[in-house]
Amino acid sequence: MASIPISLNYTMFFFDEPPYYIVTEYVEGKDLNSWCQELGGVDNVPQETRLEIVAQTAEALQAAHDAGVIHRDVKPANILIRSGGNIAWGRSSQTC
């Protein structure tokens, strides 16, 4: 798994009235929960890979916090593993 910054392209921002939300690019891949299950469970994911996922997720959250954004729903279903193995984060559902 490559150690690169986590990034998403933001396509639209809705801050005029609640509910406020941001629309991001579609991420080709799986959420962390599904990805781990596909590998037979988290115990089958090498420790180095698990630590890299934690580190990349922490970097993304810090970047968001530095920009004044709080995610509010960090969980395995909202951490996305791109097809190439890089991490993205957001909401895995398509509705806000």
N, CA and C atoms as an extended XYZ file, in Angstrom:
288
Properties=species:S:1:pos:R:3:atomname:S:1:resname:S:1:resid:I:1 pbc="F F F"
N         0.856       -1.175        0.000 N   MET     1
C         0.000        0.000        0.000 CA  MET     1
C         0.895        1.229        0.000 C   MET     1
N         0.684        2.109       -0.931 N   ALA     2
C         1.517        3.304       -1.075 CA  ALA     2
C         1.262        4.291        0.054 C   ALA     2
N         2.325        4.941        0.495 N   SER     3
C         2.200        5.949        1.536 CA  SER     3
C         2.094        7.324        0.886 C   SER     3
N         0.898        7.680        0.452 N   ILE     4
C         0.679        8.974       -0.182 CA  ILE     4
C        -0.456        9.677        0.535 C   ILE     4
N        -0.526       10.987        0.423 N   PRO     5
C        -1.633       11.698        1.082 CA  PRO     5
C        -2.986       11.234        0.540 C   PRO     5
N        -3.955       11.248        1.405 N   ILE     6
C        -5.316       10.883        1.036 CA  ILE     6
C        -5.952       12.103        0.410 C   ILE     6
N        -6.595       11.899       -0.717 N   SER     7
C        -7.228       13.059       -1.330 CA  SER     7
C        -8.509       12.659       -2.026 C   SER     7
N        -9.416       13.569       -2.038 N   LEU     8
C       -10.660       13.456       -2.790 CA  LEU     8
C       -10.841       14.762       -3.535 C   LEU     8
N       -11.408       14.695       -4.711 N   ASN     9
C       -11.767       15.913       -5.428 CA  ASN     9
C       -13.182       16.292       -5.022 C   ASN     9
N       -13.344       17.520       -4.612 N   TYR    10
C       -14.658       18.008       -4.205 CA  TYR    10
C       -15.339       18.620       -5.416 C   TYR    10
N       -16.589       18.244       -5.664 N   THR    11
C       -17.274       18.709       -6.858 CA  THR    11
C       -18.307       19.789       -6.571 C   THR    11
N       -18.951       19.754       -5.393 N   MET    12
C       -19.957       20.763       -5.049 CA  MET    12
C       -19.983       20.979       -3.533 C   MET    12
N       -20.314       22.191       -3.151 N   PHE    13
C       -20.457       22.549       -1.740 CA  PHE    13
C       -21.848       23.114       -1.522 C   PHE    13
N       -22.519       22.681       -0.471 N   PHE    14
C       -23.855       23.180       -0.149 CA  PHE    14
C       -23.859       23.685        1.286 C   PHE    14
N       -23.701       24.997        1.441 N   PHE    15
C       -23.648       25.606        2.761 CA  PHE    15
C       -24.714       26.681        2.947 C   PHE    15
N       -25.640       26.816        2.001 N   ASP    16
C       -26.643       27.871        2.089 CA  ASP    16
C       -27.686       27.613        3.172 C   ASP    16
N       -28.108       26.363        3.305 N   GLU    17
C       -29.102       26.020        4.333 CA  GLU    17
C       -28.930       24.558        4.717 C   GLU    17
N       -29.331       24.191        5.929 N   PRO    18
C       -29.194       22.791        6.363 CA  PRO    18
C       -30.058       21.870        5.522 C   PRO    18
N       -29.663       20.634        5.356 N   PRO    19
C       -28.396       20.047        5.834 CA  PRO    19
C       -27.234       20.493        4.951 C   PRO    19
N       -26.119       20.900        5.575 N   TYR    20
C       -24.924       21.319        4.858 CA  TYR    20
C       -24.152       20.074        4.438 C   TYR    20
N       -23.617       20.076        3.245 N   TYR    21
C       -22.831       18.925        2.832 CA  TYR    21
C       -21.912       19.277        1.672 C   TYR    21
N       -20.968       18.368        1.427 N   ILE    22
C       -19.993       18.489        0.353 CA  ILE    22
C       -20.129       17.244       -0.518 C   ILE    22
N       -20.106       17.424       -1.828 N   VAL    23
C       -20.160       16.302       -2.757 CA  VAL    23
C       -18.744       16.072       -3.280 C   VAL    23
N       -18.308       14.814       -3.248 N   THR    24
C       -16.969       14.471       -3.724 CA  THR    24
C       -17.050       13.562       -4.941 C   THR    24
N       -15.902       13.344       -5.525 N   GLU    25
C       -15.795       12.427       -6.650 CA  GLU    25
C       -16.234       11.020       -6.233 C   GLU    25
N       -16.600       10.211       -7.213 N   TYR    26
C       -16.881        8.800       -6.972 CA  TYR    26
C       -15.550        8.086       -6.761 C   TYR    26
N       -15.476        7.245       -5.749 N   VAL    27
C       -14.254        6.495       -5.468 CA  VAL    27
C       -14.470        5.043       -5.884 C   VAL    27
N       -13.684        4.596       -6.843 N   GLU    28
C       -13.735        3.201       -7.288 CA  GLU    28
C       -12.979        2.356       -6.263 C   GLU    28
N       -13.670        1.444       -5.626 N   GLY    29
C       -13.041        0.597       -4.621 CA  GLY    29
C       -14.071        0.106       -3.624 C   GLY    29
N       -13.612       -0.145       -2.397 N   LYS    30
C       -14.484       -0.686       -1.352 CA  LYS    30
C       -14.276        0.081       -0.059 C   LYS    30
N       -15.299        0.040        0.800 N   ASP    31
C       -15.101        0.610        2.128 CA  ASP    31
C       -14.225       -0.350        2.931 C   ASP    31
N       -13.603        0.163        3.979 N   LEU    32
C       -12.650       -0.612        4.772 CA  LEU    32
C       -13.281       -1.880        5.336 C   LEU    32
N       -14.504       -1.778        5.796 N   ASN    33
C       -15.207       -2.940        6.345 CA  ASN    33
C       -15.301       -4.055        5.308 C   ASN    33
N       -15.821       -3.744        4.127 N   SER    34
C       -15.985       -4.735        3.060 CA  SER    34
C       -14.645       -5.269        2.587 C   SER    34
N       -13.669       -4.383        2.478 N   TRP    35
C       -12.337       -4.766        2.021 CA  TRP    35
C       -11.722       -5.792        2.963 C   TRP    35
N       -11.829       -5.551        4.271 N   CYS    36
C       -11.301       -6.496        5.266 CA  CYS    36
C       -12.045       -7.830        5.199 C   CYS    36
N       -13.369       -7.779        5.078 N   GLN    37
C       -14.156       -9.009        4.989 CA  GLN    37
C       -13.762       -9.814        3.757 C   GLN    37
N       -13.506       -9.122        2.653 N   GLU    38
C       -13.107       -9.798        1.422 CA  GLU    38
C       -11.783      -10.533        1.594 C   GLU    38
N       -10.931      -10.026        2.474 N   LEU    39
C        -9.639      -10.662        2.746 CA  LEU    39
C        -9.742      -11.728        3.831 C   LEU    39
N       -10.953      -11.970        4.326 N   GLY    40
C       -11.146      -12.996        5.353 CA  GLY    40
C       -11.092      -12.459        6.775 C   GLY    40
N       -11.189      -11.151        6.930 N   GLY    41
C       -11.184      -10.532        8.252 CA  GLY    41
C        -9.941       -9.701        8.483 C   GLY    41
N       -10.025       -8.819        9.447 N   VAL    42
C        -8.926       -7.888        9.723 CA  VAL    42
C        -7.656       -8.624       10.154 C   VAL    42
N        -7.795       -9.799       10.763 N   ASP    43
C        -6.610      -10.559       11.180 CA  ASP    43
C        -5.767      -11.016        9.991 C   ASP    43
N        -6.359      -11.073        8.803 N   ASN    44
C        -5.624      -11.475        7.605 CA  ASN    44
C        -4.962      -10.302        6.893 C   ASN    44
N        -5.198       -9.089        7.362 N   VAL    45
C        -4.547       -7.909        6.795 CA  VAL    45
C        -3.218       -7.733        7.525 C   VAL    45
N        -2.109       -7.684        6.811 N   PRO    46
C        -0.810       -7.541        7.480 CA  PRO    46
C        -0.776       -6.312        8.399 C   PRO    46
N        -0.066       -6.457        9.511 N   GLN    47
C         0.015       -5.363       10.479 CA  GLN    47
C         0.542       -4.088        9.838 C   GLN    47
N         1.526       -4.187        8.957 N   GLU    48
C         2.075       -3.004        8.290 CA  GLU    48
C         0.986       -2.276        7.497 C   GLU    48
N         0.124       -3.022        6.834 N   THR    49
C        -0.971       -2.435        6.053 CA  THR    49
C        -1.979       -1.771        6.984 C   THR    49
N        -2.304       -2.427        8.097 N   ARG    50
C        -3.246       -1.833        9.056 CA  ARG    50
C        -2.703       -0.524        9.612 C   ARG    50
N        -1.415       -0.510        9.933 N   LEU    51
C        -0.810        0.717       10.464 CA  LEU    51
C        -0.794        1.818        9.407 C   LEU    51
N        -0.565        1.454        8.153 N   GLU    52
C        -0.579        2.440        7.070 CA  GLU    52
C        -1.974        3.038        6.898 C   GLU    52
N        -3.003        2.209        7.019 N   ILE    53
C        -4.384        2.700        6.926 CA  ILE    53
C        -4.662        3.693        8.047 C   ILE    53
N        -4.240        3.354        9.262 N   VAL    54
C        -4.436        4.259       10.403 CA  VAL    54
C        -3.686        5.568       10.172 C   VAL    54
N        -2.438        5.478        9.714 N   ALA    55
C        -1.630        6.682        9.499 CA  ALA    55
C        -2.234        7.572        8.414 C   ALA    55
N        -2.660        6.978        7.289 N   GLN    56
C        -3.241        7.770        6.214 CA  GLN    56
C        -4.567        8.393        6.640 C   GLN    56
N        -5.353        7.655        7.404 N   THR    57
C        -6.624        8.197        7.889 CA  THR    57
C        -6.377        9.367        8.840 C   THR    57
N        -5.400        9.216        9.726 N   ALA    58
C        -5.063       10.302       10.652 CA  ALA    58
C        -4.582       11.543        9.898 C   ALA    58
N        -3.781       11.346        8.849 N   GLU    59
C        -3.315       12.476        8.040 CA  GLU    59
C        -4.487       13.198        7.373 C   GLU    59
N        -5.427       12.437        6.857 N   ALA    60
C        -6.585       13.042        6.191 CA  ALA    60
C        -7.437       13.819        7.183 C   ALA    60
N        -7.656       13.248        8.354 N   LEU    61
C        -8.446       13.944        9.368 CA  LEU    61
C        -7.748       15.209        9.840 C   LEU    61
N        -6.416       15.153        9.987 N   GLN    62
C        -5.672       16.350       10.389 CA  GLN    62
C        -5.781       17.436        9.331 C   GLN    62
N        -5.676       17.044        8.051 N   ALA    63
C        -5.807       18.025        6.964 CA  ALA    63
C        -7.194       18.660        6.981 C   ALA    63
N        -8.210       17.849        7.221 N   ALA    64
C        -9.578       18.392        7.301 CA  ALA    64
C        -9.701       19.337        8.481 C   ALA    64
N        -9.196       18.927        9.633 N   HIS    65
C        -9.274       19.787       10.823 CA  HIS    65
C        -8.512       21.090       10.610 C   HIS    65
N        -7.354       21.005        9.955 N   ASP    66
C        -6.583       22.220        9.661 CA  ASP    66
C        -7.363       23.182        8.768 C   ASP    66
N        -8.262       22.634        7.941 N   ALA    67
C        -9.093       23.459        7.053 CA  ALA    67
C       -10.403       23.865        7.724 C   ALA    67
N       -10.584       23.467        8.995 N   GLY    68
C       -11.795       23.841        9.714 CA  GLY    68
C       -12.974       22.912        9.486 C   GLY    68
N       -12.720       21.723        8.968 N   VAL    69
C       -13.783       20.757        8.687 CA  VAL    69
C       -13.715       19.623        9.703 C   VAL    69
N       -14.856       19.260       10.247 N   ILE    70
C       -14.955       18.115       11.151 CA  ILE    70
C       -15.794       17.057       10.450 C   ILE    70
N       -15.291       15.837       10.353 N   HIS    71
C       -15.974       14.784        9.594 CA  HIS    71
C       -17.261       14.323       10.268 C   HIS    71
N       -17.286       14.096       11.555 N   ARG    72
C       -18.449       13.720       12.363 CA  ARG    72
C       -18.926       12.282       12.204 C   ARG    72
N       -18.379       11.507       11.285 N   ASP    73
C       -18.858       10.130       11.119 CA  ASP    73
C       -17.721        9.215       10.661 C   ASP    73
N       -16.604        9.246       11.406 N   VAL    74
C       -15.461        8.412       11.045 CA  VAL    74
C       -15.723        6.993       11.539 C   VAL    74
N       -15.740        6.056       10.606 N   LYS    75
C       -15.944        4.635       10.920 CA  LYS    75
C       -15.457        3.834        9.723 C   LYS    75
N       -15.227        2.530        9.883 N   PRO    76
C       -14.706        1.722        8.774 CA  PRO    76
C       -15.533        1.809        7.495 C   PRO    76
N       -16.834        1.948        7.602 N   ALA    77
C       -17.671        2.038        6.400 CA  ALA    77
C       -17.454        3.344        5.638 C   ALA    77
N       -16.829        4.353        6.268 N   ASN    78
C       -16.585        5.636        5.617 CA  ASN    78
C       -15.119        5.867        5.279 C   ASN    78
N       -14.299        4.843        5.457 N   ILE    79
C       -12.906        4.880        5.004 CA  ILE    79
C       -12.867        4.014        3.757 C   ILE    79
N       -12.487        4.610        2.651 N   LEU    80
C       -12.583        3.932        1.370 CA  LEU    80
C       -11.198        3.516        0.875 C   LEU    80
N       -11.094        2.271        0.439 N   ILE    81
C        -9.860        1.748       -0.141 CA  ILE    81
C       -10.033        1.802       -1.651 C   ILE    81
N        -9.243        2.635       -2.299 N   ARG    82
C        -9.335        2.761       -3.754 CA  ARG    82
C        -8.875        1.463       -4.419 C   ARG    82
N        -9.269        1.265       -5.655 N   SER    83
C        -8.898        0.063       -6.409 CA  SER    83
C        -7.389       -0.160       -6.405 C   SER    83
N        -6.613        0.906       -6.497 N   GLY    84
C        -5.157        0.786       -6.513 CA  GLY    84
C        -4.534        0.589       -5.148 C   GLY    84
N        -5.341        0.595       -4.078 N   GLY    85
C        -4.822        0.359       -2.745 CA  GLY    85
C        -4.636        1.596       -1.902 C   GLY    85
N        -4.835        2.783       -2.458 N   ASN    86
C        -4.719        4.001       -1.669 CA  ASN    86
C        -6.005        4.229       -0.883 C   ASN    86
N        -5.917        5.048        0.128 N   ILE    87
C        -7.048        5.328        0.992 CA  ILE    87
C        -7.725        6.615        0.553 C   ILE    87
N        -9.035        6.641        0.646 N   ALA    88
C        -9.828        7.855        0.501 CA  ALA    88
C       -10.784        7.851        1.679 C   ALA    88
N       -11.388        8.947        1.980 N   TRP    89
C       -12.334        8.929        3.084 CA  TRP    89
C       -13.482        9.851        2.782 C   TRP    89
N       -14.591        9.535        3.343 N   GLY    90
C       -15.801       10.299        3.113 CA  GLY    90
C       -16.977        9.502        3.623 C   GLY    90
N       -18.078        9.526        2.923 N   ARG    91
C       -19.237        8.713        3.254 CA  ARG    91
C       -19.398        7.719        2.123 C   ARG    91
N       -19.566        6.462        2.478 N   SER    92
C       -19.703        5.467        1.421 CA  SER    92
C       -21.092        5.475        0.801 C   SER    92
N       -22.054        6.054        1.474 N   SER    93
C       -23.385        6.111        0.877 CA  SER    93
C       -23.439        7.258       -0.126 C   SER    93
N       -24.363        7.177       -1.066 N   GLN    94
C       -24.467        8.213       -2.083 CA  GLN    94
C       -25.476        9.282       -1.704 C   GLN    94
N       -26.134        9.156       -0.582 N   THR    95
C       -27.095       10.163       -0.158 CA  THR    95
C       -26.539       10.924        1.026 C   THR    95
N       -26.978       12.146        1.183 N   CYS    96
C       -26.492       12.964        2.284 CA  CYS    96
C       -27.579       13.147        3.310 C   CYS    96
